[in-house]
Every structure is written in structure tokens, then in C-alpha cells.
Amino acid sequence: MKGKIESFINELRSNKKIYTFDEGSTKQALVLRLLSLLGWDIFDVEEVCPEYSVNSNRVTYALKVKNSYKVFIEVKRVQKKLDTYQKGLIDVSSQEGVNLSILTNGLIWWFYLISAQGDWQKKWFLSIDFLKQKPDHIATQLISILTKDKILKGKALKNAKVLHEEKNQKIAADFIPQAWNQIISQPNKIFVELLSDTTEKICGHRIDSSRIEKYLKKHLDGLLIENHSEAVVAPPAKIKKEHKIKEVTISKDSMTAKAEMLQEPDTYEGKAVKSFKFDKNIYKIDQWEEVLTTLCDLLVVKHEKDFEKVLWVSGGDKTYFSRNWDQLSIPAEIDKTELYVETKLTPDEIVKTANALIAEFGYSQDKLRINVE
């Protein structure tokens, strides 16, 4: 089975006609063929039920074993963007009590564990890309999750739960540096007491908390961890904009806010962002990632013809802007473009990237000031 799946994937990669497939061709030539290789009887409509109805909605395929539907598969044509179809598939799956759902355009496959807590992002546990990932790796994952035999014996669901937990652990591990930097930048009482107790055990003298805080502040740069997290391949996460860009024109009465912005701190770690000033206007924001997403929205309008220059902005070996969402950890789609910006960055990385971004379009660094508290 594994060898046949690998051959199928290699065949797809050499077939340029697949990029012209409509939805019907995608179903027949890609999805049904793969299901057949995974042990499903694609000619038995009781086993592979096409256009399964759920109230007023339909699912492309419902896979059934032992008189129970176990997997829903929603299929779109090759190269069709999938992100807008996730919520609908998960809602239908939840209504029908189906715990394993798949969204695919034949080449990209997104897998969801419906019983997992949270929204669709938290239910997602695996992405497979037939054109980018290794065929043997793809075949192994498909066999463990989607073969009829594994579904029948309940092993597929167990494997899905393992992959889901691995994904969560990897995401959490990526945030360890950020959590550590926050603790060091704003040490809480428990952390300070732990240092004080340990110091006393070593030397026999208890140190005042004020001295510990002073020491941490003095050596802050050396204690911070630089974040080199690996990208988690996941469906694109669009940053929800709860409001339009809030613009506040600077007036004579706003001298205090201007003065605050001119005082740049040594580090932005552990600080809450309130607003930023760009090109004579102040924009109110609530989250750090909004510095980049709002800036991108503004620059798209001002530099629509050459906005793709953002692809040149990077952090050495780290990608900040891309056409491909799966090259980023937590990508946000930039309005009016087919580009994505990384939002899983520390406050210092966001400020550095924002400065590099405006510089790419010819703005001096003093055009951007960030207000924090």
C-alpha cells in the first residue's frame, strides 16, 4: 500500500494537467483514487457516500463503516483556497457527531479532530501537501489516519489524537522563550521568592527582593532568549479585525502622547502596546501583531503597485512575509493581496520588522513611533 501511494504522489508531481482540473476532475482523479489506494470501495455508495446531506448543507464524501459515518471529506478544485470552508465543514461534522474531518483541493489536505476543544484552529492537527512534503512521509501519515482498516478498528482516531497533542506541544514549546522573557522582564513575587530562597540555601544569607529585581534589570539583555521557533504547518490564521483602523490626528493637545512616543525603550518585551504613530497620524491598537497588520494595510493603499517588495523583508534565516502561508508559524493574510505576514513574533521582533518594512518603501525610521505602557 505504501509503495502505491508514493508512486501516486510522484505521478501527480509530474502531471502538469492537474493544475487545470475542475472540482469534478479533482474528485475523480485525485481524491477517489487515493481513497481506493487506502482500501475504500469507491464504487460502494454506502461506504463512500457522495454528496452526503446534512440539513441544508452537503459534504462531498462521507466514509462509512459498520453503519456509522466516521469521516467527512470536503473537496474543492485544485488550487482553490481552502481557508473560507473550514468553519462550515467543522460545523456540519459537529452536528453529525463525526470526529474526523478533512478539507482538500486534492493536493493540500487539512485534517481536523472535531472533539478537540476550541475553534477550527485548535481542532486542526495535520496538513499534508502532495507537492512539497516527502512522499514516504505523506504515505505513512495517510495510512495511519485514513485507511479503511485503521478507521474500522478505531486506530485512526487514536493516531489522530496523538498527532493533535504533538501539534499542541510543539506550538506550546515555541512559546517558551516568550514566556521566559516575560517572566524575566516583569518578575512576579513567586519567581523573586524562589531566587531569594535558593540564594539563601547556597550562601546562608537572604537577599532583599528589591536587590533581585535590580540585578535582573541590570542583566536583562543577557537573560533574554532569542526565539528561533520552527514554523508549524497549519491552515492560515487570519487576524480578526474587530474594527476599522482607528486614526487620531495629532493636535496641539496631544503633546504628551508625542513625547511618550519619542522615548524609545531598550526593549519592548513585557510591555502592552497602546498605539503607534506613522506619517503624522496615530493609530490605536490592542495587540502587538496589529502594528504589522495595520502598517501593511496602510502601505498597500499607498504603494499598491510595488507592495510585493515586502517579500524582501526578512530576519536572516526567518521569513516574515510570504506568498505561502505554510512558510509562517501564525500567518495573517494581508488585505487586497495574496501575501501573508508572520504574527508569531516577540514585541522587539515586531518593532524591528516594522522599521524594516517602512524603510523598504523609503520612509525614515523617525516616521514610526510606538506608544506602550
C-alpha positions in Angstrom: 0.0 0.0 0.0 2.7 2.5 1.0 4.6 2.0 -2.3 1.5 2.5 -4.4 0.7 5.8 -2.6 4.2 7.0 -3.0 4.0 6.2 -6.8 0.7 8.0 -7.0 2.2 11.1 -5.4 5.2 11.1 -7.7 2.9 10.7 -10.7 0.9 13.8 -9.6 4.1 15.9 -9.3 5.0 15.1 -13.0 1.5 15.8 -14.3 1.1 19.4 -15.2 -2.5 18.9 -16.3 -3.7 18.7 -12.6 -3.5 22.5 -12.4 -6.3 22.7 -14.9 -8.6 20.3 -13.0 -12.1 21.5 -12.1 -13.9 20.2 -9.0 -15.2 17.1 -10.7 -11.8 16.1 -12.1 -10.2 16.7 -8.7 -12.7 14.3 -7.1 -12.3 11.6 -9.6 -8.6 11.7 -10.5 -7.2 12.6 -7.1 -9.5 12.1 -4.1 -11.3 8.9 -5.1 -8.1 7.3 -6.5 -6.3 8.0 -3.2 -9.3 6.6 -1.2 -9.1 3.4 -3.3 -5.4 3.1 -2.6 -6.3 3.4 1.1 -8.6 0.4 1.0 -12.0 2.1 0.4 -14.5 0.6 -2.1 -15.2 3.8 -4.1 -17.9 2.1 -6.1 -20.0 1.3 -3.0 -22.1 4.4 -2.3 -22.9 3.0 1.2 -19.2 3.0 2.1 -18.1 6.1 0.2 -21.2 8.2 0.2 -21.1 11.1 -2.3 -22.8 14.5 -1.6 -24.0 13.5 1.9 -26.8 15.8 3.0 -26.8 17.5 6.4 -29.9 19.7 6.8 -29.4 22.3 4.0 -25.7 21.5 3.6 -23.8 18.9 1.8 -20.4 17.2 2.3 -18.6 15.9 -0.7 -17.9 12.4 0.7 -18.9 10.6 3.9 -16.9 7.5 4.7 -19.0 4.8 6.5 -18.0 1.6 8.4 -20.3 -0.6 10.5 -23.4 1.5 9.6 -21.7 4.6 11.1 -20.2 7.6 9.3 -16.7 8.1 10.6 -15.1 10.6 8.2 -16.3 13.7 6.3 -14.3 14.9 3.3 -15.0 18.3 1.7 -13.4 18.6 -1.8 -12.7 21.8 -3.8 -11.0 22.1 -7.1 -7.2 22.0 -7.5 -5.6 25.4 -6.4 -8.8 26.5 -4.7 -8.1 28.4 -1.5 -9.5 26.4 1.4 -9.5 28.7 4.4 -13.0 30.0 3.9 -14.5 26.5 4.0 -13.1 25.3 7.3 -15.8 26.6 9.7 -18.7 25.1 7.6 -17.1 21.7 7.5 -16.5 21.6 11.2 -20.0 22.8 12.0 -21.5 20.1 9.9 -19.2 17.5 11.4 -20.1 18.5 14.9 -23.8 18.3 14.1 -23.5 14.8 12.8 -21.1 13.6 15.5 -18.3 12.8 13.0 -15.0 13.1 14.8 -12.6 13.2 11.8 -12.9 15.7 9.0 -10.8 16.6 6.0 -10.7 19.6 3.7 -8.8 19.2 0.5 -8.2 20.6 -3.0 -6.6 17.3 -4.0 -3.1 18.5 -3.4 -3.4 20.0 0.0 -5.2 18.1 2.8 -6.1 19.6 6.1 -7.2 17.2 8.9 -9.4 18.2 11.9 -10.2 16.4 15.2 -13.7 17.6 15.9 -13.9 16.5 19.5 -10.9 18.8 20.4 -11.9 21.9 22.4 -11.8 25.4 20.8 -12.3 26.8 17.3 -11.2 25.3 14.0 -7.6 26.3 14.5 -7.5 24.2 17.7 -9.2 21.3 16.1 -6.7 21.2 13.2 -3.9 18.7 13.7 -2.3 17.9 10.4 -1.6 19.4 7.0 -0.4 17.3 4.0 1.0 18.9 0.8 1.5 16.5 -2.0 3.8 18.8 -3.9 6.1 19.8 -1.0 6.4 17.1 1.5 8.3 13.8 1.1 6.2 11.0 -0.5 7.2 8.4 2.1 6.2 10.7 5.0 2.9 11.5 3.3 2.1 7.9 2.7 2.9 6.9 6.3 0.6 9.6 7.7 -2.3 8.8 5.3 -2.1 5.1 6.2 -2.2 5.8 9.9 -5.2 8.1 9.7 -7.3 7.3 6.6 -7.1 3.6 5.7 -10.3 1.8 6.0 -8.7 -0.8 8.3 -7.5 1.8 10.7 -10.8 3.6 10.7 -12.7 0.3 11.3 -10.5 -0.7 14.3 -10.6 2.7 15.9 -6.8 3.1 15.5 -7.1 6.1 13.1 -8.9 8.2 15.8 -6.2 7.3 18.4 -3.5 8.2 15.9 -5.3 11.5 15.2 -5.4 12.3 18.9 -1.7 11.6 19.2 -0.9 13.9 16.3 -3.2 16.6 17.7 -1.4 16.5 21.1 2.0 16.6 19.4 0.9 19.6 17.4 -0.2 21.4 20.6 3.0 20.5 22.4 5.1 21.9 19.5 3.2 25.1 19.5 3.5 25.5 23.3 7.2 24.8 23.1 7.7 27.5 20.6 6.3 30.0 23.1 8.7 29.0 25.9 11.2 31.8 25.0 8.4 34.4 25.0 7.1 33.2 28.4 10.6 33.2 29.9 11.3 36.7 28.6 8.0 37.9 30.1 8.9 36.4 33.5 12.4 38.0 33.4 11.2 41.4 32.2 8.4 41.5 34.8 9.4 39.1 37.6 6.5 38.1 39.8 6.5 37.6 43.6 6.8 33.8 43.3 9.8 34.0 40.9 11.6 36.5 43.1 11.0 34.5 46.3 12.3 31.4 44.6 15.5 33.2 43.7 15.8 34.6 47.2 15.2 31.1 48.8 17.8 29.4 46.5 20.3 32.2 47.2 19.9 31.7 50.9 20.4 28.0 50.7 23.6 28.5 48.8 25.3 31.2 50.8 23.3 31.3 54.1 22.1 34.9 53.6 18.7 36.0 52.4 18.7 38.7 49.8 16.1 41.5 49.6 13.6 41.3 46.7 14.5 44.8 45.6 18.1 43.7 45.0 17.0 40.7 43.0 14.8 42.9 40.8 17.6 45.4 40.3 20.0 42.6 39.4 17.6 41.2 36.8 17.0 44.6 35.3 20.8 45.2 35.0 21.4 41.9 33.3 18.2 41.8 31.3 19.8 41.7 27.9 21.9 38.6 28.8 18.9 36.8 30.3 16.5 37.2 27.4 16.2 34.2 25.0 16.2 34.8 21.3 13.2 33.0 19.7 14.2 30.6 16.8 11.0 28.6 16.7 10.2 26.3 13.8 7.1 27.0 11.7 4.1 24.9 12.4 2.5 24.0 9.2 -1.1 25.0 9.7 -4.1 26.5 7.9 -3.7 30.3 7.6 -4.9 32.2 10.6 -6.5 35.4 9.6 -6.2 38.1 12.3 -9.7 39.2 13.0 -10.1 43.0 12.7 -12.8 43.9 15.2 -12.8 47.5 14.0 -11.5 49.7 11.2 -8.2 51.4 11.6 -8.5 53.9 14.3 -6.8 57.1 13.2 -6.2 60.0 15.5 -4.9 63.2 14.0 -2.2 64.8 16.1 -3.1 68.2 17.6 -1.6 70.7 20.0 -3.3 68.9 22.8 -1.5 65.6 22.1 2.0 66.8 23.0 2.1 64.3 25.9 1.4 61.3 23.7 4.0 62.6 21.2 6.6 62.9 23.9 5.9 59.4 25.1 6.4 58.0 21.6 9.8 59.8 21.2 11.2 57.9 24.2 12.1 54.5 22.8 12.7 51.8 25.5 15.7 49.5 25.3 13.3 46.6 25.0 9.5 46.3 24.3 9.3 42.8 26.0 6.6 42.6 28.6 5.1 46.0 27.6 1.5 46.5 26.4 1.1 48.4 23.1 -1.5 51.2 23.0 -1.0 52.9 19.6 1.6 53.8 17.1 2.3 56.9 15.1 3.1 56.7 11.4 3.5 59.5 9.0 1.8 62.2 11.2 -1.1 60.1 12.3 -1.7 57.9 15.4 -3.4 54.6 15.1 -5.0 53.0 18.2 -4.4 49.2 18.5 -4.9 46.5 21.2 -2.4 43.7 20.2 1.3 43.8 19.2 0.6 41.9 15.9 -1.7 44.8 14.9 1.4 47.0 14.4 2.4 44.9 11.4 -1.1 44.1 10.1 -2.2 47.8 10.3 1.0 49.0 8.7 0.6 46.6 5.9 -3.0 47.8 5.3 -1.7 51.4 5.1 1.2 50.6 2.8 -1.0 48.5 0.5 -3.0 51.6 -0.2 0.0 53.9 -0.6 2.2 51.5 -2.6 -0.2 49.2 -4.3 1.9 48.7 -7.5 5.1 47.8 -5.7 3.8 46.4 -2.4 5.3 43.0 -3.2 8.6 44.5 -2.1 7.6 43.3 1.4 8.9 39.9 0.3 12.4 41.3 0.6 12.0 42.0 4.3 13.3 39.1 6.4 15.1 38.3 9.6 18.1 36.5 8.4 17.0 32.8 8.3 13.5 33.7 9.4 10.7 34.5 6.9 8.4 37.4 7.8 6.4 37.8 4.5 5.5 35.1 2.1 3.1 34.1 -0.7 2.8 30.7 1.0 1.0 30.7 4.4 2.7 27.4 5.3 6.1 29.0 5.5 5.0 31.0 8.5 4.1 30.0 12.1 1.0 32.1 12.6 0.3 33.9 9.3 -2.2 36.7 8.7 -3.4 37.4 5.2 -2.8 41.0 4.1 -5.9 42.7 2.7 -6.1 43.2 -1.0 -3.2 40.9 -1.7 -2.3 37.2 -1.8 0.5 37.7 0.7 0.9 36.7 4.3 2.7 38.3 7.2 4.1 36.5 10.2 2.4 37.5 13.5 4.1 35.0 15.9 6.9 37.5 16.8 8.1 39.0 20.0 7.4 42.7 20.6 11.0 43.5 19.8 10.9 41.5 16.6 7.7 43.3 15.6 9.2 46.7 16.1 12.4 45.7 14.2 10.3 44.3 11.3 8.0 47.3 11.2 11.1 49.6 10.9 12.5 47.4 8.1 9.1 47.4 6.4 8.7 51.2 6.2 12.4 51.6 5.2 11.7 49.3 2.2 9.2 51.9 1.0 11.5 54.9 1.6 10.3 56.1 5.0 12.8 57.2 7.6 12.8 55.5 11.0 11.5 58.6 12.8 8.2 58.3 10.8 7.3 55.4 13.1 6.9 55.7 16.9 5.2 53.1 19.1 3.4 54.0 22.3 3.5 51.4 25.1 2.6 51.2 28.8 
